[in-house]
C-alpha cells in the first residue's frame, strides 16, 4: 500500500507542477510540497525529487518525471 501512496504522490506532484527557469533557456519542474514528509523523504531517497527542509516546494528530477509519465500511462490519464 505504501508503494502506491508514493507512486500517486509523485504523480500528483507532477500533475500540479510548474516550470521554473534556472539558466539560459533551461527549465525545471517544481511543485508545492503539501504532502506527508515520510512520503516526500522516500521519494527524495529514491532520487525522484529534491528539496530543502527550508523550501516550500520540491524539484522533480528527470527520473521522477520519467516515472510520473509511466504512471500517467498506467492509470490512463490523458493530459490533453
PDB file as gemmi writes it, atoms N, CA and C in Angstrom:
CRYST1    1.000    1.000    1.000  90.00  90.00  90.00 P 1                      
ATOM      1  N   UNK A   1       0.820  -1.201   0.000  1.00  0.00           N  
ATOM      2  CA  UNK A   1       0.000   0.000   0.000  1.00  0.00           C  
ATOM      3  C   UNK A   1       0.863   1.265   0.000  1.00  0.00           C  
ATOM      4  N   UNK A   2       1.993   1.245   0.748  1.00  0.00           N  
ATOM      5  CA  UNK A   2       2.852   2.425   0.820  1.00  0.00           C  
ATOM      6  C   UNK A   2       3.482   2.746  -0.528  1.00  0.00           C  
ATOM      7  N   UNK A   3       3.771   1.725  -1.311  1.00  0.00           N  
ATOM      8  CA  UNK A   3       4.343   1.964  -2.645  1.00  0.00           C  
ATOM      9  C   UNK A   3       3.354   2.698  -3.536  1.00  0.00           C  
ATOM     10  N   UNK A   4       2.075   2.345  -3.451  1.00  0.00           N  
ATOM     11  CA  UNK A   4       1.058   3.024  -4.248  1.00  0.00           C  
ATOM     12  C   UNK A   4       0.907   4.484  -3.800  1.00  0.00           C  
ATOM     13  N   UNK A   5       0.980   4.712  -2.500  1.00  0.00           N  
ATOM     14  CA  UNK A   5       0.887   6.083  -1.990  1.00  0.00           C  
ATOM     15  C   UNK A   5       2.049   6.910  -2.515  1.00  0.00           C  
ATOM     16  N   UNK A   6       3.254   6.339  -2.485  1.00  0.00           N  
ATOM     17  CA  UNK A   6       4.426   7.046  -3.003  1.00  0.00           C  
ATOM     18  C   UNK A   6       4.271   7.325  -4.494  1.00  0.00           C  
ATOM     19  N   UNK A   7       3.805   6.327  -5.247  1.00  0.00           N  
ATOM     20  CA  UNK A   7       3.612   6.480  -6.688  1.00  0.00           C  
ATOM     21  C   UNK A   7       2.584   7.562  -6.993  1.00  0.00           C  
ATOM     22  N   UNK A   8       1.469   7.542  -6.300  1.00  0.00           N  
ATOM     23  CA  UNK A   8       0.412   8.522  -6.551  1.00  0.00           C  
ATOM     24  C   UNK A   8       0.807   9.919  -6.069  1.00  0.00           C  
ATOM     25  N   UNK A   9       1.582  10.001  -5.006  1.00  0.00           N  
ATOM     26  CA  UNK A   9       2.072  11.300  -4.547  1.00  0.00           C  
ATOM     27  C   UNK A   9       2.997  11.906  -5.592  1.00  0.00           C  
ATOM     28  N   UNK A  10       3.902  11.095  -6.147  1.00  0.00           N  
ATOM     29  CA  UNK A  10       4.772  11.588  -7.213  1.00  0.00           C  
ATOM     30  C   UNK A  10       3.935  12.053  -8.404  1.00  0.00           C  
ATOM     31  N   UNK A  11       2.919  11.298  -8.741  1.00  0.00           N  
ATOM     32  CA  UNK A  11       2.050  11.661  -9.858  1.00  0.00           C  
ATOM     33  C   UNK A  11       1.343  12.992  -9.571  1.00  0.00           C  
ATOM     34  N   UNK A  12       0.838  13.174  -8.369  1.00  0.00           N  
ATOM     35  CA  UNK A  12       0.188  14.443  -8.014  1.00  0.00           C  
ATOM     36  C   UNK A  12       1.176  15.602  -8.027  1.00  0.00           C  
ATOM     37  N   UNK A  13       2.398  15.360  -7.547  1.00  0.00           N  
ATOM     38  CA  UNK A  13       3.426  16.400  -7.616  1.00  0.00           C  
ATOM     39  C   UNK A  13       3.668  16.807  -9.064  1.00  0.00           C  
ATOM     40  N   UNK A  14       3.721  15.827  -9.938  1.00  0.00           N  
ATOM     41  CA  UNK A  14       3.951  16.081 -11.360  1.00  0.00           C  
ATOM     42  C   UNK A  14       2.768  16.839 -11.976  1.00  0.00           C  
ATOM     43  N   UNK A  15       1.560  16.388 -11.688  1.00  0.00           N  
ATOM     44  CA  UNK A  15       0.370  16.999 -12.280  1.00  0.00           C  
ATOM     45  C   UNK A  15       0.154  18.441 -11.812  1.00  0.00           C  
ATOM     46  N   UNK A  16       0.628  18.767 -10.623  1.00  0.00           N  
ATOM     47  CA  UNK A  16       0.450  20.120 -10.090  1.00  0.00           C  
ATOM     48  C   UNK A  16       1.732  20.943 -10.190  1.00  0.00           C  
ATOM     49  N   UNK A  17       2.687  20.474 -10.971  1.00  0.00           N  
ATOM     50  CA  UNK A  17       3.979  21.153 -11.068  1.00  0.00           C  
ATOM     51  C   UNK A  17       3.904  22.389 -11.960  1.00  0.00           C  
ATOM     52  N   UNK A  18       4.921  23.213 -11.825  1.00  0.00           N  
ATOM     53  CA  UNK A  18       5.069  24.400 -12.662  1.00  0.00           C  
ATOM     54  C   UNK A  18       6.526  24.497 -13.092  1.00  0.00           C  
ATOM     55  N   UNK A  19       6.739  25.116 -14.254  1.00  0.00           N  
ATOM     56  CA  UNK A  19       8.099  25.259 -14.762  1.00  0.00           C  
ATOM     57  C   UNK A  19       8.756  26.491 -14.161  1.00  0.00           C  
ATOM     58  N   UNK A  20      10.052  26.345 -13.866  1.00  0.00           N  
ATOM     59  CA  UNK A  20      10.829  27.468 -13.363  1.00  0.00           C  
ATOM     60  C   UNK A  20      12.093  27.563 -14.198  1.00  0.00           C  
ATOM     61  N   UNK A  21      12.392  28.758 -14.682  1.00  0.00           N  
ATOM     62  CA  UNK A  21      13.616  28.965 -15.454  1.00  0.00           C  
ATOM     63  C   UNK A  21      14.803  28.971 -14.497  1.00  0.00           C  
ATOM     64  N   UNK A  22      15.837  28.190 -14.854  1.00  0.00           N  
ATOM     65  CA  UNK A  22      17.000  28.119 -13.982  1.00  0.00           C  
ATOM     66  C   UNK A  22      18.262  28.701 -14.617  1.00  0.00           C  
ATOM     67  N   UNK A  23      18.433  28.505 -15.896  1.00  0.00           N  
ATOM     68  CA  UNK A  23      19.575  29.044 -16.616  1.00  0.00           C  
ATOM     69  C   UNK A  23      19.151  29.361 -18.025  1.00  0.00           C  
ATOM     70  N   UNK A  24      20.042  29.838 -18.807  1.00  0.00           N  
ATOM     71  CA  UNK A  24      19.790  30.234 -20.189  1.00  0.00           C  
ATOM     72  C   UNK A  24      18.860  29.276 -20.923  1.00  0.00           C  
ATOM     73  N   UNK A  25      17.578  29.525 -20.846  1.00  0.00           N  
ATOM     74  CA  UNK A  25      16.605  28.729 -21.573  1.00  0.00           C  
ATOM     75  C   UNK A  25      16.269  27.387 -20.939  1.00  0.00           C  
ATOM     76  N   UNK A  26      16.952  26.998 -19.876  1.00  0.00           N  
ATOM     77  CA  UNK A  26      16.661  25.720 -19.225  1.00  0.00           C  
ATOM     78  C   UNK A  26      15.600  25.918 -18.152  1.00  0.00           C  
ATOM     79  N   UNK A  27      14.750  24.918 -18.031  1.00  0.00           N  
ATOM     80  CA  UNK A  27      13.706  24.967 -17.016  1.00  0.00           C  
ATOM     81  C   UNK A  27      13.746  23.698 -16.170  1.00  0.00           C  
ATOM     82  N   UNK A  28      13.116  23.777 -15.039  1.00  0.00           N  
ATOM     83  CA  UNK A  28      12.960  22.631 -14.158  1.00  0.00           C  
ATOM     84  C   UNK A  28      11.518  22.612 -13.671  1.00  0.00           C  
ATOM     85  N   UNK A  29      11.052  21.454 -13.252  1.00  0.00           N  
ATOM     86  CA  UNK A  29       9.696  21.345 -12.707  1.00  0.00           C  
ATOM     87  C   UNK A  29       9.752  21.435 -11.194  1.00  0.00           C  
ATOM     88  N   UNK A  30       8.861  22.240 -10.649  1.00  0.00           N  
ATOM     89  CA  UNK A  30       8.734  22.371  -9.193  1.00  0.00           C  
ATOM     90  C   UNK A  30       7.283  22.136  -8.820  1.00  0.00           C  
ATOM     91  N   UNK A  31       7.077  21.737  -7.591  1.00  0.00           N  
ATOM     92  CA  UNK A  31       5.725  21.546  -7.082  1.00  0.00           C  
ATOM     93  C   UNK A  31       5.720  21.853  -5.591  1.00  0.00           C  
ATOM     94  N   UNK A  32       4.600  22.337  -5.102  1.00  0.00           N  
ATOM     95  CA  UNK A  32       4.473  22.635  -3.676  1.00  0.00           C  
ATOM     96  C   UNK A  32       4.452  21.326  -2.895  1.00  0.00           C  
ATOM     97  N   UNK A  33       5.070  21.314  -1.760  1.00  0.00           N  
ATOM     98  CA  UNK A  33       5.211  20.064  -1.009  1.00  0.00           C  
ATOM     99  C   UNK A  33       4.201  19.934   0.131  1.00  0.00           C  
ATOM    100  N   UNK A  34       2.954  19.898  -0.200  1.00  0.00           N  
ATOM    101  CA  UNK A  34       1.888  19.759   0.778  1.00  0.00           C  
ATOM    102  C   UNK A  34       1.490  18.309   1.001  1.00  0.00           C  
ATOM    103  N   UNK A  35       2.469  17.438   1.121  1.00  0.00           N  
ATOM    104  CA  UNK A  35       2.230  16.008   1.282  1.00  0.00           C  
ATOM    105  C   UNK A  35       3.002  15.517   2.506  1.00  0.00           C  
ATOM    106  N   UNK A  36       2.662  14.352   3.028  1.00  0.00           N  
ATOM    107  CA  UNK A  36       3.354  13.850   4.215  1.00  0.00           C  
ATOM    108  C   UNK A  36       4.876  13.763   3.995  1.00  0.00           C  
ATOM    109  N   UNK A  37       5.614  14.221   4.987  1.00  0.00           N  
ATOM    110  CA  UNK A  37       7.066  14.251   4.861  1.00  0.00           C  
ATOM    111  C   UNK A  37       7.671  12.859   4.769  1.00  0.00           C  
ATOM    112  N   UNK A  38       7.045  11.856   5.361  1.00  0.00           N  
ATOM    113  CA  UNK A  38       7.555  10.486   5.216  1.00  0.00           C  
ATOM    114  C   UNK A  38       7.573  10.083   3.745  1.00  0.00           C  
ATOM    115  N   UNK A  39       6.510  10.401   3.037  1.00  0.00           N  
ATOM    116  CA  UNK A  39       6.415  10.071   1.609  1.00  0.00           C  
ATOM    117  C   UNK A  39       7.406  10.900   0.805  1.00  0.00           C  
ATOM    118  N   UNK A  40       7.485  12.203   1.086  1.00  0.00           N  
ATOM    119  CA  UNK A  40       8.439  13.059   0.374  1.00  0.00           C  
ATOM    120  C   UNK A  40       9.868  12.594   0.608  1.00  0.00           C  
ATOM    121  N   UNK A  41      10.177  12.189   1.829  1.00  0.00           N  
ATOM    122  CA  UNK A  41      11.527  11.699   2.129  1.00  0.00           C  
ATOM    123  C   UNK A  41      11.843  10.434   1.344  1.00  0.00           C  
ATOM    124  N   UNK A  42      10.877   9.523   1.215  1.00  0.00           N  
ATOM    125  CA  UNK A  42      11.097   8.307   0.420  1.00  0.00           C  
ATOM    126  C   UNK A  42      11.350   8.649  -1.039  1.00  0.00           C  
ATOM    127  N   UNK A  43      10.566   9.574  -1.579  1.00  0.00           N  
ATOM    128  CA  UNK A  43      10.752   9.980  -2.968  1.00  0.00           C  
ATOM    129  C   UNK A  43      12.127  10.628  -3.160  1.00  0.00           C  
ATOM    130  N   UNK A  44      12.549  11.416  -2.189  1.00  0.00           N  
ATOM    131  CA  UNK A  44      13.874  12.053  -2.261  1.00  0.00           C  
ATOM    132  C   UNK A  44      14.978  11.006  -2.152  1.00  0.00           C  
ATOM    133  N   UNK A  45      14.815  10.038  -1.267  1.00  0.00           N  
ATOM    134  CA  UNK A  45      15.818   8.979  -1.112  1.00  0.00           C  
ATOM    135  C   UNK A  45      15.956   8.135  -2.371  1.00  0.00           C  
ATOM    136  N   UNK A  46      14.891   8.070  -3.174  1.00  0.00           N  
ATOM    137  CA  UNK A  46      14.919   7.336  -4.441  1.00  0.00           C  
ATOM    138  C   UNK A  46      15.289   8.240  -5.621  1.00  0.00           C  
ATOM    139  N   UNK A  47      15.753   9.461  -5.312  1.00  0.00           N  
ATOM    140  CA  UNK A  47      16.187  10.435  -6.328  1.00  0.00           C  
ATOM    141  C   UNK A  47      15.095  10.790  -7.329  1.00  0.00           C  
ATOM    142  N   UNK A  48      13.838  10.818  -6.874  1.00  0.00           N  
ATOM    143  CA  UNK A  48      12.719  11.198  -7.731  1.00  0.00           C  
ATOM    144  C   UNK A  48      12.368  12.671  -7.555  1.00  0.00           C  
ATOM    145  N   UNK A  49      12.687  13.207  -6.380  1.00  0.00           N  
ATOM    146  CA  UNK A  49      12.512  14.630  -6.111  1.00  0.00           C  
ATOM    147  C   UNK A  49      13.713  15.108  -5.304  1.00  0.00           C  
ATOM    148  N   UNK A  50      13.867  16.423  -5.229  1.00  0.00           N  
ATOM    149  CA  UNK A  50      14.911  17.038  -4.419  1.00  0.00           C  
ATOM    150  C   UNK A  50      14.291  18.225  -3.710  1.00  0.00           C  
ATOM    151  N   UNK A  51      14.595  18.369  -2.414  1.00  0.00           N  
ATOM    152  CA  UNK A  51      14.068  19.534  -1.705  1.00  0.00           C  
ATOM    153  C   UNK A  51      14.926  19.865  -0.500  1.00  0.00           C  
ATOM    154  N   UNK A  52      14.781  21.082  -0.070  1.00  0.00           N  
ATOM    155  CA  UNK A  52      15.411  21.560   1.155  1.00  0.00           C  
ATOM    156  C   UNK A  52      14.321  21.644   2.218  1.00  0.00           C  
ATOM    157  N   UNK A  53      14.670  21.374   3.440  1.00  0.00           N  
ATOM    158  CA  UNK A  53      13.670  21.461   4.513  1.00  0.00           C  
ATOM    159  C   UNK A  53      13.140  22.884   4.675  1.00  0.00           C  
ATOM    160  N   UNK A  54      13.915  23.867   4.233  1.00  0.00           N  
ATOM    161  CA  UNK A  54      13.503  25.263   4.373  1.00  0.00           C  
ATOM    162  C   UNK A  54      12.604  25.726   3.233  1.00  0.00           C  
ATOM    163  N   UNK A  55      12.627  25.040   2.100  1.00  0.00           N  
ATOM    164  CA  UNK A  55      11.833  25.446   0.941  1.00  0.00           C  
ATOM    165  C   UNK A  55      10.405  24.913   1.055  1.00  0.00           C  
ATOM    166  N   UNK A  56       9.480  25.611   0.409  1.00  0.00           N  
ATOM    167  CA  UNK A  56       8.082  25.185   0.412  1.00  0.00           C  
ATOM    168  C   UNK A  56       7.722  24.381  -0.823  1.00  0.00           C  
ATOM    169  N   UNK A  57       8.714  24.146  -1.684  1.00  0.00           N  
ATOM    170  CA  UNK A  57       8.459  23.383  -2.899  1.00  0.00           C  
ATOM    171  C   UNK A  57       9.581  22.370  -3.121  1.00  0.00           C  
ATOM    172  N   UNK A  58       9.328  21.455  -4.037  1.00  0.00           N  
ATOM    173  CA  UNK A  58      10.305  20.416  -4.378  1.00  0.00           C  
ATOM    174  C   UNK A  58      10.632  20.522  -5.865  1.00  0.00           C  
ATOM    175  N   UNK A  59      11.809  20.048  -6.229  1.00  0.00           N  
ATOM    176  CA  UNK A  59      12.178  19.881  -7.629  1.00  0.00           C  
ATOM    177  C   UNK A  59      11.898  18.437  -8.000  1.00  0.00           C  
ATOM    178  N   UNK A  60      11.323  18.219  -9.161  1.00  0.00           N  
ATOM    179  CA  UNK A  60      11.105  16.865  -9.653  1.00  0.00           C  
ATOM    180  C   UNK A  60      12.276  16.531 -10.571  1.00  0.00           C  
ATOM    181  N   UNK A  61      12.971  15.443 -10.282  1.00  0.00           N  
ATOM    182  CA  UNK A  61      14.149  15.058 -11.059  1.00  0.00           C  
ATOM    183  C   UNK A  61      13.730  14.431 -12.387  1.00  0.00           C  
ATOM    184  N   UNK A  62      14.702  14.236 -13.270  1.00  0.00           N  
ATOM    185  CA  UNK A  62      14.428  13.572 -14.552  1.00  0.00           C  
ATOM    186  C   UNK A  62      13.857  12.172 -14.321  1.00  0.00           C  
ATOM    187  N   UNK A  63      14.417  11.445 -13.343  1.00  0.00           N  
ATOM    188  CA  UNK A  63      13.883  10.113 -13.011  1.00  0.00           C  
ATOM    189  C   UNK A  63      12.450  10.210 -12.507  1.00  0.00           C  
ATOM    190  N   UNK A  64      12.164  11.249 -11.719  1.00  0.00           N  
ATOM    191  CA  UNK A  64      10.809  11.452 -11.217  1.00  0.00           C  
ATOM    192  C   UNK A  64       9.831  11.760 -12.334  1.00  0.00           C  
ATOM    193  N   UNK A  65      10.257  12.579 -13.293  1.00  0.00           N  
ATOM    194  CA  UNK A  65       9.409  12.910 -14.440  1.00  0.00           C  
ATOM    195  C   UNK A  65       9.135  11.662 -15.258  1.00  0.00           C  
ATOM    196  N   UNK A  66      10.172  10.856 -15.461  1.00  0.00           N  
ATOM    197  CA  UNK A  66      10.007   9.617 -16.241  1.00  0.00           C  
ATOM    198  C   UNK A  66       9.017   8.666 -15.560  1.00  0.00           C  
ATOM    199  N   UNK A  67       9.174   8.484 -14.250  1.00  0.00           N  
ATOM    200  CA  UNK A  67       8.271   7.592 -13.518  1.00  0.00           C  
ATOM    201  C   UNK A  67       6.843   8.152 -13.494  1.00  0.00           C  
ATOM    202  N   UNK A  68       6.706   9.460 -13.359  1.00  0.00           N  
ATOM    203  CA  UNK A  68       5.370  10.074 -13.369  1.00  0.00           C  
ATOM    204  C   UNK A  68       4.695   9.857 -14.719  1.00  0.00           C  
ATOM    205  N   UNK A  69       5.455   9.981 -15.796  1.00  0.00           N  
ATOM    206  CA  UNK A  69       4.878   9.740 -17.122  1.00  0.00           C  
ATOM    207  C   UNK A  69       4.447   8.286 -17.292  1.00  0.00           C  
ATOM    208  N   UNK A  70       5.194   7.353 -16.728  1.00  0.00           N  
ATOM    209  CA  UNK A  70       4.795   5.943 -16.765  1.00  0.00           C  
ATOM    210  C   UNK A  70       3.500   5.744 -15.971  1.00  0.00           C  
ATOM    211  N   UNK A  71       3.365   6.454 -14.863  1.00  0.00           N  
ATOM    212  CA  UNK A  71       2.140   6.362 -14.056  1.00  0.00           C  
ATOM    213  C   UNK A  71       0.947   6.938 -14.809  1.00  0.00           C  
ATOM    214  N   UNK A  72       1.177   8.008 -15.578  1.00  0.00           N  
ATOM    215  CA  UNK A  72       0.101   8.566 -16.394  1.00  0.00           C  
ATOM    216  C   UNK A  72      -0.439   7.505 -17.346  1.00  0.00           C  
ATOM    217  N   UNK A  73       0.463   6.774 -17.972  1.00  0.00           N  
ATOM    218  CA  UNK A  73       0.054   5.705 -18.881  1.00  0.00           C  
ATOM    219  C   UNK A  73      -0.627   4.572 -18.121  1.00  0.00           C  
ATOM    220  N   UNK A  74      -0.061   4.207 -16.994  1.00  0.00           N  
ATOM    221  CA  UNK A  74      -0.608   3.108 -16.188  1.00  0.00           C  
ATOM    222  C   UNK A  74      -2.063   3.378 -15.792  1.00  0.00           C  
ATOM    223  N   UNK A  75      -2.355   4.615 -15.419  1.00  0.00           N  
ATOM    224  CA  UNK A  75      -3.705   4.969 -14.968  1.00  0.00           C  
ATOM    225  C   UNK A  75      -4.542   5.596 -16.088  1.00  0.00           C  
ATOM    226  N   UNK A  76      -4.060   5.513 -17.312  1.00  0.00           N  
ATOM    227  CA  UNK A  76      -4.776   6.023 -18.496  1.00  0.00           C  
ATOM    228  C   UNK A  76      -5.205   7.475 -18.333  1.00  0.00           C  
ATOM    229  N   UNK A  77      -4.278   8.294 -17.868  1.00  0.00           N  
ATOM    230  CA  UNK A  77      -4.558   9.722 -17.702  1.00  0.00           C  
ATOM    231  C   UNK A  77      -4.022  10.442 -18.928  1.00  0.00           C  
ATOM    232  N   UNK A  78      -4.921  11.159 -19.617  1.00  0.00           N  
ATOM    233  CA  UNK A  78      -4.565  11.901 -20.811  1.00  0.00           C  
ATOM    234  C   UNK A  78      -4.602  13.380 -20.453  1.00  0.00           C  
ATOM    235  N   UNK A  79      -3.497  14.079 -20.641  1.00  0.00           N  
ATOM    236  CA  UNK A  79      -3.404  15.487 -20.259  1.00  0.00           C  
ATOM    237  C   UNK A  79      -3.904  16.457 -21.318  1.00  0.00           C  
ATOM    238  N   UNK A  80      -4.450  15.963 -22.393  1.00  0.00           N  
ATOM    239  CA  UNK A  80      -4.897  16.869 -23.456  1.00  0.00           C  
ATOM    240  C   UNK A  80      -6.339  17.242 -23.301  1.00  0.00           C  
TER     241      UNK A  80                                                      
END                                                                             
